[in-house]
């Protein structure tokens, strides 16, 4: 099995440095049939992010956020997507701290318990971004409205939706971004255990 020792980076140039970075790498790596191959690849440098599914077990509801996404400009329905609360891990922050911060900023939510779901690479063919995915217990009774930081150009609408409805939206392709799909399908599989844990 290959590991990091089977890769050699010959050069790495920063070709763009803005809100994110783009690197151009010239590297070589071992081949399954023997020998080595040299390749040049662009790498979108994003680092670590956190996404949180807000779940209210007492009301069998989830809290989703709706916002404009530039990557969805060509979406067949709309560039406004239903998503999870999410944020980038800044220097010195833990993933749990980001989860609490973003839940407050984007949804006005207080998390009373946080359960890890998984951690995964978003699209390793072109970016180094990892997502740490969580499910958090919330009380959705007073939740709704528009949130987000004006300084970051955020315009976020909060929606409280029954579990049954969002599960159907995933099945019908109306919720079609990876973190939401993964988290909601996880909730379908683990909801009974969560309810037993959080409602007793």
Beta strands, then each sheet from edge to edge (+ up, - down):
strand 1: 7-17
strand 2: 21-30
strand 3: 36-45
strand 4: 48-56
strand 5: 61-68
strand 6: 80-83
strand 7: 85-88
strand 8: 113-121
strand 9: 130-137
strand 10: 146-147
strand 11: 156-162
sheet 1: 1+ 2- 3+
sheet 2: 6+ 5- 4+ 7-
sheet 3: 6+ 5- 4+ 9+ 8-
sheet 4: 6+ 5- 11+ 10-
end
